[in-house]
Amino acid sequence: MDAQLADVEAGKRFYGELFGWDFEEAFDSTVLARLDGEPVASLSRKTDGRMPTVWTVYFATPDAAALAGRIRAAGGQVVTAPVQVGAGLGTVALVTDPEGAVFGLWQAGEHPGFGRRHEVGTFVWAELYARDTEVANTFYGGLFHDALFGPDAEPDFGRAAVSEVFPAMMPPHFVVHFRVADCEGILGTVNRLGGRVQVPPFETSYGRVAVVTDDQGASFAVLER
């Protein structure tokens, strides 16, 4: 996953203190976030100020071009066609589902993706907030059936109706979740660093969640298992 930010240095200060991340230059205007030496996310400078300030989750695939074709055939859209990143790091594409929720595809090269996840300070869950959950079931169930329902599946991706958490006019979107030890406790740190609480803590089937924004407006969630 990555965050598209206007000010990457400010992002390093915010997330470095919030989650204990260190950073290293990756390519172009992108830095790789690490926790105890392992990659957990990246921060990129927006190339166009009109682009949203947002966290994006990327789904792993062995063939980004083929999956982009399946997404288009299933009623989604390809926003950015597959393109190689860096010097052989991987291939990336940006797509939407039929309702317009944006997510990415990642075909690994030298960079496989998460080095650590499901631990405090790392990615733990991605929740899709959809207008029509049956449309989401059909679309994502068809694309990622084995990952969601296969015999070895350990999904860290769920979906809910937008109206369960957000105002009805909120468009469909993904929210990336970071694991924390204390959901309520970390909200004070978010506020102190210039972020804000968007949705106060609430209970879900996968833990206690609060949705927040960083000091530049990128939304994400904190999750206490």
Backbone torsions as a table, in degrees:
resi	resn	phi	psi	omega
1	MET	NA	154.4	177.4
2	ASP	-142.7	160.2	175.3
3	ALA	-113.9	130.2	174.8
4	GLN	-94.8	113.6	-171.6
5	LEU	-126.8	151.5	174.1
6	ALA	-73.2	-32.1	-175.2
7	ASP	-131.3	99.0	-177.9
8	VAL	-67.6	-36.8	179.7
9	GLU	-62.0	-41.3	175.9
10	ALA	-64.0	-38.3	177.3
11	GLY	-62.6	-39.5	177.9
12	LYS	-62.3	-41.1	179.4
13	ARG	-65.8	-43.7	-176.9
14	PHE	-64.9	-56.2	-174.1
15	TYR	-76.6	-27.3	176.0
16	GLY	-61.6	-43.5	179.2
17	GLU	-77.0	-37.7	-176.1
18	LEU	-67.5	-44.2	-173.4
19	PHE	-116.0	-1.9	-179.9
20	GLY	76.8	26.7	-179.1
21	TRP	-81.2	149.4	165.3
22	ASP	-108.4	164.2	-174.0
23	PHE	-135.4	150.7	173.2
24	GLU	-142.6	148.7	178.5
25	GLU	-64.4	136.1	-179.4
26	ALA	-108.7	-65.7	179.1
27	PHE	-163.9	152.6	179.6
28	ASP	46.8	-122.2	-178.0
29	SER	-108.4	34.2	-177.1
30	THR	-115.2	136.6	174.2
31	VAL	-116.9	145.6	178.1
32	LEU	-94.7	129.5	176.6
33	ALA	-92.0	134.7	-179.9
34	ARG	-127.8	147.5	171.5
35	LEU	-123.0	117.8	-176.1
36	ASP	52.7	39.5	174.6
37	GLY	86.9	-6.8	-177.0
38	GLU	-106.6	140.6	-178.4
39	PRO	-69.1	134.9	-179.3
40	VAL	-127.6	-18.2	-178.2
41	ALA	-174.3	178.7	170.7
42	SER	-143.5	155.7	177.8
43	LEU	-120.9	131.7	-178.1
44	SER	-126.9	144.5	176.2
45	ARG	-80.5	132.3	177.6
46	LYS	-65.2	131.6	178.7
47	THR	-83.9	-13.3	-179.6
48	ASP	-139.2	122.5	-178.3
49	GLY	-61.3	-17.2	179.1
50	ARG	-80.4	-13.3	178.7
51	MET	-70.1	149.8	-179.7
52	PRO	-70.9	151.0	171.6
53	THR	-89.8	109.9	-164.1
54	VAL	-157.8	151.0	167.7
55	TRP	-90.3	136.9	178.8
56	THR	-124.0	134.0	176.1
57	VAL	-98.4	140.0	-178.7
58	TYR	-115.1	131.9	177.8
59	PHE	-95.8	131.4	-179.1
60	ALA	-70.3	141.5	177.5
61	THR	-150.4	144.9	176.2
62	PRO	-76.5	-13.3	-176.4
63	ASP	-150.2	93.5	-176.3
64	ALA	-63.8	-38.1	-178.5
65	ALA	-65.5	-43.1	-179.7
66	ALA	-66.3	-41.8	-180.0
67	LEU	-67.4	-37.4	176.2
68	ALA	-60.1	-38.3	176.5
69	GLY	-64.5	-40.3	178.4
70	ARG	-66.9	-37.1	178.8
71	ILE	-63.5	-44.9	178.3
72	ARG	-62.1	-41.7	-178.8
73	ALA	-67.1	-26.8	-178.2
74	ALA	-90.0	5.0	176.1
75	GLY	104.1	0.9	175.4
76	GLY	-86.2	-176.3	-179.9
77	GLN	-128.0	149.1	173.3
78	VAL	-100.6	111.5	-178.5
79	VAL	-81.1	-46.8	177.8
80	THR	-129.8	118.6	-178.9
81	ALA	-63.9	155.2	-179.2
82	PRO	-53.7	134.0	-179.5
83	VAL	-144.8	145.1	178.8
84	GLN	-73.5	146.0	-177.8
85	VAL	-115.8	131.7	176.6
86	GLY	60.4	-157.7	-179.9
87	ALA	-95.3	73.2	177.2
88	GLY	83.8	16.9	179.9
89	LEU	-66.8	-37.0	-178.6
90	GLY	163.0	-176.1	179.0
91	THR	-120.2	134.1	-174.8
92	VAL	-125.1	148.2	172.9
93	ALA	-143.0	155.1	176.8
94	LEU	-120.2	130.2	-173.5
95	VAL	-138.9	172.8	172.7
96	THR	-131.8	158.9	171.3
97	ASP	-85.3	-180.0	-176.8
98	PRO	-60.8	-22.4	179.5
99	GLU	-94.4	-1.8	176.5
100	GLY	99.0	1.5	177.1
101	ALA	-68.4	130.0	-173.6
102	VAL	-92.5	136.9	170.8
103	PHE	-149.6	169.1	-176.7
104	GLY	-112.7	164.7	172.2
105	LEU	-119.2	141.2	179.4
106	TRP	-132.9	115.7	173.7
107	GLN	-101.1	108.4	-169.6
108	ALA	-67.4	140.3	167.2
109	GLY	-115.5	-113.1	177.6
110	GLU	-73.0	-24.1	179.7
111	HIS	-104.6	106.9	-174.9
112	PRO	-74.6	-23.2	-175.7
113	GLY	129.2	-138.0	-178.9
114	PHE	-62.2	132.7	169.0
115	GLY	-89.6	-27.4	175.9
116	ARG	-142.2	144.0	174.1
117	ARG	-156.1	167.1	179.3
118	HIS	67.7	9.9	176.0
119	GLU	-109.7	162.7	177.1
120	VAL	-57.2	130.1	-178.6
121	GLY	87.1	9.0	-179.6
122	THR	-133.4	171.0	175.8
123	PHE	-57.9	137.3	177.7
124	VAL	-133.1	-23.6	-174.6
125	TRP	-162.5	149.2	169.8
126	ALA	-125.6	124.0	179.6
127	GLU	-113.4	125.9	174.1
128	LEU	-91.5	124.6	173.0
129	TYR	-101.1	109.3	-171.8
130	ALA	-112.1	154.7	173.2
131	ARG	-77.6	-43.9	-178.1
132	ASP	-118.7	102.9	-174.8
133	THR	-68.5	-26.3	177.9
134	GLU	-70.5	-37.1	174.0
135	VAL	-61.2	-43.1	178.2
136	ALA	-63.3	-43.1	179.0
137	ASN	-56.7	-46.7	-177.2
138	THR	-67.1	-44.4	-176.3
139	PHE	-67.0	-57.1	-175.5
140	TYR	-74.8	-33.3	176.0
141	GLY	-62.2	-36.4	177.1
142	GLY	-71.9	-38.8	-177.6
143	LEU	-74.8	-40.8	-169.5
144	PHE	-124.4	41.6	-172.3
145	HIS	-58.6	-48.1	-176.2
146	ASP	-65.1	-40.4	-178.8
147	ALA	-67.1	-31.7	-177.8
148	LEU	-89.7	-36.1	-169.6
149	PHE	-129.0	-0.7	-177.5
150	GLY	-67.9	170.0	-176.1
151	PRO	-62.4	-27.0	179.7
152	ASP	-107.0	17.6	-174.5
153	ALA	-70.7	134.8	170.6
154	GLU	-132.5	71.5	-171.4
155	PRO	-65.9	140.6	172.5
156	ASP	-123.3	41.3	-176.2
157	PHE	-144.2	127.0	178.1
158	GLY	-135.5	179.9	178.9
159	ARG	-144.9	150.9	178.0
160	ALA	-147.1	166.4	175.5
161	ALA	-75.4	138.7	178.8
162	VAL	-50.8	-43.2	-173.0
163	SER	-67.3	-13.2	178.8
164	GLU	-69.2	-26.4	-174.0
165	VAL	-128.3	-37.0	-171.7
166	PHE	-113.2	164.8	173.8
167	PRO	-58.2	150.6	-174.2
168	ALA	-59.6	-27.0	-177.9
169	MET	-81.8	-4.8	179.2
170	MET	-64.9	129.7	178.8
171	PRO	-70.6	157.2	176.1
172	PRO	-58.2	140.7	-176.7
173	HIS	-165.8	161.8	173.2
174	PHE	-93.3	147.2	170.1
175	VAL	-123.8	120.2	176.3
176	VAL	-82.5	142.7	-177.6
177	HIS	-116.0	134.2	172.9
178	PHE	-106.8	137.9	179.5
179	ARG	-77.4	136.7	176.8
180	VAL	-132.9	159.7	179.8
181	ALA	-79.7	-28.4	-174.7
182	ASP	-144.4	104.1	-175.4
183	CYS	-60.2	-50.7	-179.4
184	GLU	-65.7	-41.2	-174.3
185	GLY	-62.5	-36.2	-175.7
186	ILE	-77.1	-15.5	-178.8
187	LEU	-65.8	-32.1	175.8
188	GLY	-63.4	-38.3	177.6
189	THR	-67.3	-41.6	176.9
190	VAL	-56.5	-47.9	-179.9
191	ASN	-64.5	-42.1	-178.7
192	ARG	-63.1	-32.7	-178.9
193	LEU	-83.5	0.2	177.5
194	GLY	101.9	1.2	175.5
195	GLY	-84.5	-173.2	178.6
196	ARG	-149.7	158.6	178.4
197	VAL	-87.4	120.4	-179.4
198	GLN	-90.4	-43.3	176.7
199	VAL	-132.8	118.9	-179.4
200	PRO	-61.7	165.7	-176.0
201	PRO	-54.8	139.0	177.1
202	PHE	-145.4	158.2	-177.1
203	GLU	-90.6	139.3	174.1
204	THR	-130.4	174.5	177.9
205	SER	-69.0	-16.6	-177.3
206	TYR	-111.8	7.1	175.9
207	GLY	140.4	-174.1	179.2
208	ARG	-95.4	127.8	-168.5
209	VAL	-126.7	143.6	165.5
210	ALA	-133.2	142.0	177.9
211	VAL	-103.3	130.6	-176.2
212	VAL	-133.0	173.2	169.7
213	THR	-125.7	150.9	175.0
214	ASP	-79.1	-173.4	-175.4
215	ASP	-76.4	0.6	175.1
216	GLN	-115.0	-1.9	175.6
217	GLY	103.5	2.1	177.9
218	ALA	-77.0	126.0	-178.7
219	SER	-85.1	143.0	172.1
220	PHE	-157.7	173.0	-179.7
221	ALA	-121.6	152.0	170.4
222	VAL	-110.9	139.5	-172.6
223	LEU	-131.1	124.1	172.2
224	GLU	-103.0	116.3	-177.6
225	ARG	-67.4	NA	NA
